[in-house]
Amino acid sequence: MKKYIILFLICPLFLITACQKDLLEKPPLDRLTDADYWSGEPNVRSFAWNFYPRYFPGYASGFDLSWGGFFTGQSLNDDVASSARFTQVTPSSNGTWSGSFSWIRRANLYISRIKTVPMPDEAKKHWTGVAKFFRAMEYSNRVNDFGDFPFYGEVLEENDPKLYKPRDPRALVMDSVLADFQYAAANVRVSDGDKSVINRYAVLARMSRVFLFEGTWQKYHLGNNVKAREYLEAAKWAANEVMTKGSYSVAADYRGLFNSADLSGNPEIIIFRRYETGLLTHSLMSYVNKEAQTGFTKDAIDSYLAKDGLPIKLSPLYMGDKTIYSAGTKKTAAMVNRDPRINKTFVDSLRITGYVTDYALSTSGYAVIKFLDESVRNQAEGLSSTNISDAPEIRFGQVLMNYAEACAELGTLTQADLDKSINRLRARADIKMPALQVVGILPAVNGRVYEDPDRDPSVPSLIWEIRRERRVELMMEGFRYDDLRRWKKLEYVDQLKNRNANRGAWIKRSDYPKATAVIIEGNAAEGYIIPIQSAASIRLFDNPRVYLSPIGPDQIKLYKDQGVDLTQNPGW
């Protein structure tokens, strides 16, 4: 089991030497030649490990506070009351753009070298599928960032005139990505070890995510209904393959997916990143344990349904968010009688500055607990950068949500589709929420048709509920920002237009006299905490150009010097 972690750490050292042009053409005498390296399947397998930290970063490592996208990795959303703002000026150089080409070259080199390795045809097809999966991942990520992007389907040397070329159309690149995913889905092994390595279902699961993104982007940004349908059908097909042919199921313990030291036997896990003391550790659990947290928003808290399956403004069970339910526990009423996922994600008592000593406080009063294992919170593995909880890179719950949304966006969603996707998640042993029903084109629960009073009127009611379910089920797993982007809904993160994106818990000043740094809305005696207090730090969405990243002028000039027109993204 430890060999995979060790390979994660040593394979980049091989990459530095094995992928250099000098090694491929004129190797030093004390190193493997290119031909010597590609001598059998074990080395082909070893080469694959170079790609894992890039595409499956897990909770990152050490004190890397990106945490691979979990929790605060996507702070430009409406879940976190963050002062993070959209890029205001075009950077002179964009490292994401320029750095991507080395990974594209590695994937293309991998594909080409596999053909030369003496191994059975089945093995060649499997590893070619793995290599094409990595290439598809890199290209889909860059299209996500930039839109149109140069596509290279072969290894190019540094003096090749084709190295500098204009950006290829988004659809052309994504058609190539689809072809790579389809090849990988047909040829990657159903199982090739434990759940820390790629298998066919990991390919299919990621395919469903990639083409859900691209299908909805084509629909909402480009108005290309033909391409939207093609990609959404691909997402639905891939998810259904996992659902009908894989052996995965919904785990009984929701939080156990995020705070467990060993996910290898969890039935919901499709692929995970393993952590182990002395080999690879992280710091995410420490952050949700005793560190000061960037607080979560009223907008996020309000998105959770009441326990009866109704939106909070429609449910008689909702107790409001302006009182303390229990004086002894300081449990906020906002967390009572709600979808149980809220209590497995957030602390049910307020964590106010000046009133927390042994636990993490929160700038909004709402603190996250999803990633914390209380049994080790005072031990080494729960502190500092020595956390060893495994990271659920791809889980079955993600696939179920991808399937439900693809069906809804295609306009084909049935009760049977809901029952085998969202309602499986609601039936989780420690959740037990009422099933979501569809009556005509409207959502219902326990036979009651409803429409959320807080619904964005531009979003159909059923799609609104599916988006809510996705937000709640995947809270802090790195999806929300990209979801808002693909739906063309970044206005939700504007903290002036959406005041609840900069509101936290409701408190009375008299209850927290020592919380002098906490600002209450309007400087009133009671009200919602306002985490971002400076007008200069308030996040605005005032230019749609931020849906795509800018290309650095340095890159544009580099291409121009080669006689190639590298176009900038709109508005930059």
C-alpha positions in Angstrom: 0.0 0.0 0.0 2.9 2.4 0.7 4.4 1.9 -2.7 1.9 4.3 -4.3 2.8 7.1 -2.0 6.5 6.5 -2.5 6.0 6.6 -6.3 4.1 9.9 -6.0 7.2 11.3 -4.4 10.0 9.8 -6.6 8.4 9.8 -10.0 8.8 13.6 -10.5 12.5 13.0 -10.1 12.4 10.6 -13.0 10.3 13.0 -15.0 13.0 15.7 -14.7 15.5 13.3 -16.4 13.4 11.0 -18.5 11.5 13.7 -20.4 14.3 16.0 -21.3 15.3 16.3 -25.0 18.9 15.5 -24.1 17.9 12.2 -22.5 15.7 11.3 -25.5 18.4 12.0 -28.0 21.9 12.1 -26.3 21.7 10.5 -22.9 24.5 10.6 -20.4 26.3 7.3 -19.9 25.2 7.0 -16.3 21.4 7.3 -17.1 18.9 5.1 -18.8 18.4 5.7 -22.5 15.0 6.4 -23.8 14.9 2.9 -25.5 16.1 1.2 -22.3 13.5 2.8 -20.2 10.5 1.8 -22.4 11.4 -1.9 -22.0 8.3 -3.3 -20.2 5.0 -2.7 -18.5 6.5 -2.0 -15.0 8.2 1.2 -16.4 5.1 2.2 -18.3 3.2 2.0 -15.0 5.8 4.0 -13.2 5.7 6.8 -15.8 1.9 7.2 -15.1 2.6 8.2 -11.5 4.0 11.5 -12.8 0.5 12.7 -13.7 -1.3 11.7 -10.5 -0.4 14.7 -8.3 -1.5 17.1 -11.1 -4.9 15.6 -11.7 -5.6 14.0 -8.4 -4.0 16.4 -5.8 -6.2 15.3 -3.0 -5.8 17.5 0.1 -2.4 18.7 -1.4 0.6 18.1 0.9 2.3 19.7 3.9 1.2 23.3 4.5 -0.1 23.8 0.9 -3.2 25.7 1.7 -4.8 25.1 -1.7 -5.9 21.6 -0.3 -6.3 20.5 -3.9 -9.5 22.5 -4.4 -11.3 21.2 -1.3 -12.7 23.7 1.2 -11.1 27.0 0.3 -9.6 26.1 -3.0 -12.4 27.9 -4.8 -13.0 30.9 -2.7 -14.6 32.9 -5.5 -18.0 31.5 -4.8 -21.1 32.3 -2.7 -20.4 29.6 0.0 -17.4 31.4 1.5 -17.4 34.9 2.9 -14.0 35.6 1.4 -12.4 38.9 0.3 -11.0 37.1 -2.8 -11.7 39.2 -5.9 -11.7 38.6 -9.6 -8.6 39.4 -11.5 -8.6 43.1 -12.3 -5.7 43.5 -14.7 -4.2 41.2 -17.3 -1.0 39.7 -15.8 2.1 40.0 -18.1 2.4 36.3 -18.2 0.0 33.5 -17.5 1.8 30.5 -16.0 -1.2 28.3 -16.4 -1.2 28.8 -20.2 2.6 28.3 -20.7 3.0 25.6 -18.1 0.3 23.4 -19.7 2.3 22.6 -22.8 4.9 20.5 -20.9 2.1 18.3 -19.6 0.6 18.0 -23.1 4.0 17.0 -24.4 4.4 14.4 -21.7 1.1 12.9 -22.4 1.8 12.8 -26.2 5.2 11.3 -25.5 3.6 8.7 -23.3 1.2 7.7 -26.0 3.9 7.4 -28.6 6.3 5.4 -26.5 3.7 2.9 -25.3 3.5 1.7 -28.9 7.2 0.6 -28.8 7.0 -1.4 -25.5 7.1 -5.2 -25.8 3.9 -6.2 -23.9 0.6 -7.8 -24.8 -1.9 -5.9 -26.9 -4.4 -5.6 -24.0 -1.7 -3.9 -21.9 -0.9 -1.5 -24.7 -4.5 -0.5 -25.1 -4.9 -0.1 -21.4 -1.9 2.2 -21.0 -2.7 4.1 -24.1 -6.2 4.7 -22.6 -4.5 5.9 -19.4 -2.3 8.3 -21.3 -5.2 9.6 -23.4 -7.1 10.1 -20.2 -4.3 12.3 -18.9 -4.2 14.2 -22.2 -8.0 14.7 -22.0 -7.7 16.0 -18.4 -5.1 18.6 -19.4 -7.0 19.8 -22.4 -10.4 19.9 -20.7 -8.8 21.9 -17.8 -7.3 24.4 -20.3 -10.5 24.8 -22.2 -12.2 25.4 -18.9 -9.7 28.2 -18.2 -9.2 29.8 -21.6 -11.8 28.5 -24.1 -10.1 28.2 -27.5 -6.7 26.5 -27.1 -4.1 25.1 -29.4 -4.5 21.3 -29.8 -1.5 19.1 -30.4 -2.1 15.4 -30.9 1.6 14.4 -31.3 5.0 15.1 -29.8 6.6 18.2 -31.3 10.2 19.1 -30.9 11.3 22.6 -30.0 12.3 23.6 -33.5 9.1 22.3 -35.1 7.3 25.1 -37.0 3.9 23.7 -35.9 4.8 24.5 -32.3 3.4 28.0 -32.6 -0.1 28.0 -34.0 -3.3 30.0 -33.4 -5.8 28.8 -30.9 -8.1 26.0 -32.1 -11.8 26.4 -31.6 -13.2 25.2 -28.3 -15.5 22.6 -29.9 -12.6 21.1 -31.9 -10.5 20.7 -28.8 -13.4 19.2 -26.8 -14.3 16.8 -29.6 -10.7 15.6 -29.4 -11.1 15.3 -25.6 -14.3 13.3 -26.1 -12.5 10.9 -28.4 -9.7 10.4 -25.9 -12.3 9.7 -23.1 -14.2 7.3 -25.3 -11.0 5.4 -26.1 -10.0 5.3 -22.4 -13.5 4.2 -21.4 -13.4 1.3 -23.8 -9.8 0.2 -23.1 -8.7 1.0 -19.5 -8.9 -1.9 -17.2 -12.0 -2.3 -15.0 -9.5 -2.8 -12.2 -5.8 -2.3 -12.1 -5.0 -2.4 -8.4 -6.7 -0.7 -5.4 -8.8 2.5 -5.5 -5.8 4.8 -5.5 -5.1 4.0 -9.2 -7.1 4.8 -12.4 -9.6 2.2 -13.6 -12.4 2.3 -16.2 -14.9 3.7 -13.8 -12.6 6.6 -12.7 -12.4 7.5 -16.4 -16.1 7.3 -16.9 -16.8 9.3 -13.7 -14.5 12.1 -14.7 -15.9 12.0 -18.3 -19.3 12.6 -16.8 -18.0 15.7 -14.9 -16.1 17.1 -17.9 -19.0 16.9 -20.3 -21.6 18.1 -17.9 -19.4 21.2 -17.6 -18.9 21.5 -21.4 -22.5 20.7 -22.3 -23.9 23.4 -20.0 -21.2 25.8 -21.1 -22.3 25.3 -24.7 -25.9 25.8 -23.7 -25.7 28.8 -21.5 -22.7 30.7 -22.9 -22.6 29.8 -26.6 -26.2 28.9 -27.3 -25.0 25.9 -29.3 -27.9 23.5 -28.6 -26.5 20.8 -30.9 -23.1 20.6 -29.2 -24.8 21.0 -25.8 -26.9 18.0 -26.4 -24.0 15.9 -27.7 -21.9 16.6 -24.7 -24.7 16.3 -22.2 -25.6 12.9 -23.7 -21.9 11.9 -23.3 -22.1 13.0 -19.6 -25.3 11.1 -19.0 -24.0 7.9 -20.8 -20.7 7.9 -18.8 -22.5 8.4 -15.5 -24.9 5.7 -16.3 -22.1 3.3 -17.1 -20.7 3.8 -13.6 -24.2 3.4 -12.1 -25.2 0.3 -13.9 -21.9 -1.6 -14.4 -19.7 -0.5 -11.4 -19.9 -2.0 -8.0 -20.2 1.3 -6.1 -22.9 2.3 -3.6 -23.7 5.2 -1.3 -21.7 5.0 1.9 -23.7 4.9 5.2 -21.5 7.6 6.8 -21.4 11.0 4.9 -18.6 12.6 7.0 -16.6 9.4 6.9 -15.9 10.1 3.2 -13.9 13.2 4.3 -12.2 12.5 7.6 -11.2 8.8 7.4 -7.6 7.6 7.6 -8.3 4.8 5.2 -10.8 5.0 2.3 -9.6 1.9 0.5 -12.7 -0.1 1.5 -15.3 2.6 1.3 -18.0 1.5 -1.2 -18.6 5.0 -2.5 -15.0 5.7 -3.4 -14.0 5.4 -7.0 -10.5 6.9 -6.7 -8.7 8.5 -3.7 -5.4 9.9 -2.7 -3.7 8.0 0.1 -1.9 9.7 3.0 0.4 8.0 5.5 2.5 9.2 8.4 6.1 9.9 7.4 5.4 9.6 3.7 2.7 12.0 2.6 0.6 14.3 4.9 -1.6 17.4 4.7 -3.0 20.2 6.8 -6.7 20.4 6.0 -7.9 18.7 9.2 -5.7 21.1 11.2 -7.4 24.1 9.6 -10.9 22.9 10.5 -9.7 21.9 13.9 -8.2 24.9 15.7 -7.3 27.5 13.1 -9.2 30.7 12.4 -11.5 30.0 9.4 -12.8 32.2 6.6 -16.4 32.0 7.5 -19.3 30.5 5.5 -22.2 32.5 4.3 -25.8 32.8 5.2 -26.4 32.1 1.5 -24.8 28.7 1.9 -26.6 27.9 5.2 -30.0 28.9 3.7 -29.5 26.6 0.7 -30.1 23.5 2.9 -33.7 22.3 3.0 -35.7 21.7 6.1 -36.0 18.2 7.4 -39.4 17.7 5.6 -37.7 18.3 2.2 -39.1 21.8 1.7 -37.2 25.1 1.3 -36.9 26.9 4.6 -39.4 29.7 3.6 -42.0 27.0 3.0 -41.4 24.6 5.8 -43.2 24.9 9.2 -40.2 23.1 10.7 -37.8 25.9 10.1 -37.0 27.8 13.3 -35.3 30.8 11.8 -31.7 31.9 12.3 -32.1 34.6 14.9 -32.2 32.6 18.1 -30.2 30.1 20.1 -32.0 26.8 20.3 -30.2 25.6 23.4 -28.7 27.9 26.0 -26.5 25.1 27.3 -25.0 24.1 23.9 -25.3 27.4 22.2 -26.8 25.5 19.3 -28.1 27.9 16.7 -31.7 27.5 15.6 -30.5 27.8 12.0 -29.2 24.2 12.2 -32.3 22.6 13.8 -34.8 20.6 11.8 -32.6 20.8 8.6 -31.2 18.4 6.1 -28.8 16.4 8.2 -26.0 17.2 5.8 -25.9 20.7 7.3 -24.9 19.3 10.7 -22.3 17.0 9.2 -20.8 19.9 7.3 -21.0 22.8 9.7 -20.6 23.2 13.5 -24.1 23.6 14.9 -23.0 26.2 17.5 -21.6 29.6 16.6 -17.8 30.1 16.6 -17.5 33.8 17.4 -14.1 35.6 17.8 -13.3 36.0 21.4 -15.5 33.1 22.5 -13.6 30.1 21.1 -10.4 28.8 22.8 -9.9 25.2 21.8 -11.7 25.0 18.5 -11.6 26.9 15.2 -13.3 30.2 15.1 -15.0 31.7 12.1 -15.2 35.2 10.6 -18.9 34.6 10.0 -19.8 32.6 13.0 -20.4 29.5 10.8 -17.5 27.1 10.9 -16.9 23.9 9.0 -16.5 20.5 10.6 -16.8 18.2 7.5 -13.2 17.3 7.4 -12.5 16.9 11.1 -12.1 13.6 12.9 -12.7 14.5 16.6 -11.1 11.3 17.8 -7.7 12.6 16.7 -8.1 16.3 17.0 -5.5 16.6 19.8 -3.1 14.1 18.3 -0.4 14.6 15.8 -2.5 13.4 12.9 -5.1 16.0 13.6 -2.7 18.9 14.1 -0.1 20.9 12.1 0.8 19.5 8.6 0.8 15.9 9.7 -2.8 15.0 8.9 -3.3 11.6 7.2 -7.0 11.5 6.3 -7.4 10.2 2.8 -8.9 12.4 0.1 -11.9 11.3 -1.9 -10.9 12.4 -5.4 -13.9 10.9 -7.2 -16.8 9.4 -5.3 -20.0 7.8 -6.5 -22.1 10.6 -5.1 -20.5 13.0 -7.6 -21.5 10.6 -10.5 -25.1 10.5 -9.2 -25.3 14.2 -9.2 -23.8 14.5 -12.7 -26.4 12.0 -14.0 -29.4 13.8 -12.5 -28.3 17.2 -13.8 -27.5 15.9 -17.3 -31.0 14.4 -17.5 -32.6 17.6 -16.3 -30.6 19.8 -18.8 -31.5 17.4 -21.6 -35.2 17.7 -20.6 -35.6 14.0 -20.1 -35.6 13.7 -16.3 -38.1 11.1 -15.0 -39.0 9.9 -11.5 -36.9 6.8 -12.3 -33.9 9.0 -13.0 -34.3 10.8 -9.7 -34.8 7.5 -7.8 -31.5 6.1 -9.0 -29.5 9.3 -8.5 -30.5 12.1 -6.0 -32.9 9.9 -4.0 -30.1 7.4 -3.4 -28.1 10.2 -1.8 -31.1 11.3 0.3 -31.6 7.7 1.5 -28.1 7.6 2.9 -28.2 5.8 6.3 -27.3 8.9 8.3 -29.2 11.4 6.1 -32.7 10.0 5.5 -34.3 13.0 3.6 -37.6 12.7 1.8 -37.4 11.7 -1.8 -37.4 14.4 -4.5 -40.4 13.9 -6.8 -41.2 15.3 -10.3 -44.8 16.3 -11.1 -45.0 17.5 -14.6 -42.1 20.0 -14.8 -42.2 20.9 -11.1 -40.4 19.5 -8.0 -42.4 17.9 -5.2 -41.9 16.2 -1.9 -44.3 13.8 -0.2 -46.7 14.7 -3.0 -46.6 18.4 -2.4 -45.6 20.4 -5.4 -43.6 23.5 -4.5 -41.5 26.4 -5.9 -38.8 28.0 -3.8 -39.7 31.6 -3.1 -35.9 32.4 -3.3 -35.5 30.8 -6.7 -33.7 32.7 -9.4 -36.6 33.3 -11.8 -34.5 32.6 -14.8 -33.9 29.0 -13.6 -36.7 26.4 -14.0 -37.9 25.1 -10.7 -36.8 21.5 -11.2 -33.3 22.5 -12.3 -33.1 24.9 -9.4 -33.7 22.0 -7.0 -31.1 19.8 -8.7 -28.6 22.6 -8.5 -29.4 23.0 -4.8 -28.9 19.3 -4.2 -25.6 19.5 -6.0 -24.4 22.4 -3.9 -25.4 20.7 -0.6 -24.1 17.2 -1.4 -20.8 18.5 -2.8 -20.3 21.4 -0.4 -16.6 22.4 -0.1 -15.5 19.7 -2.5 -14.3 22.2 -5.2 -17.3 22.3 -7.5 -19.3 25.4 -6.7 -17.2 28.1 -8.5 -17.0 26.1 -11.8 -20.7 25.3 -11.5 -21.6 29.0 -11.3 -19.3 29.6 -14.2 -20.8 27.0 -16.5 -24.4 28.1 -15.6 -23.4 31.7 -16.3 -24.4 32.7 -12.8 -21.3 34.5 -11.4 -23.6 37.3 -10.4 -24.4 35.2 -7.3 -21.0 35.9 -5.9 -21.3 39.7 -6.1 -21.5 40.7 -2.5 -23.4 43.9 -3.2 -26.0 42.3 -5.4 -26.3 39.2 -3.2 -26.0 40.5 0.3 -26.2 37.0 1.8 -22.8 36.2 0.2 -21.4 38.6 2.8 -23.6 37.8 5.8 -22.9 35.3 8.5 -24.8 34.3 11.6 -27.3 36.6 13.4 -26.1 37.6 16.8 -26.9 40.0 19.6 -24.0 42.3 20.6 -25.0 41.9 24.3 -24.5 38.1 24.0 -20.9 38.6 22.8 -19.5 41.7 24.5 -15.9 40.6 24.0 -16.3 40.2 20.2 -15.3 43.8 19.6 -13.8 42.9 16.2 -17.1 41.5 14.9 -19.1 43.9 12.8 -22.9 43.6 12.8 -24.8 44.8 9.8 -25.6 48.5 10.2 -23.6 48.6 13.4 -26.9 47.6 15.1 -27.3 46.0 18.5 -28.2 42.8 16.8 -28.1 41.5 13.2 -26.1 39.5 10.8 -22.3 39.4 11.0 -20.6 41.2 8.1 -17.3 39.3 7.5 -16.0 41.6 4.7 -16.1 45.1 6.1 -14.0 47.2 3.8 -15.7 48.6 0.7 -12.5 48.1 -1.2 -12.6 44.4 -0.4 -16.2 43.7 -1.3 -16.3 41.3 -4.2 -18.0 42.6 -7.4 -19.0 40.9 -10.6 -19.1 43.8 -13.0 -17.5 42.4 -16.1 -18.3 39.1 -17.9 -14.8 38.8 -19.1 -13.9 36.9 -15.9 -15.7 33.8 -17.1 -12.5 33.1 -19.0 -8.9 33.8 -18.0 -6.7 36.3 -19.8 -3.7 35.3 -21.9 -0.6 37.1 -20.8 0.8 39.8 -23.2 4.2 38.0 -22.9 2.7 34.9 -24.5 1.0 37.0 -27.2 4.3 38.7 -28.1 6.1 35.3 -28.1 3.7 34.0 -30.7 3.8 37.3 -32.7 7.6 37.0 -32.9 7.0 33.7 -34.6 4.5 35.2 -37.0 1.4 33.8 -35.3 -1.5 35.8 -34.1 -2.5 34.6 -30.6 -5.8 36.2 -29.9 -6.8 37.5 -26.5 -10.0 36.5 -24.7 -12.9 39.0 -24.9 -12.7 42.0 -22.6 -9.1 41.5 -21.6 
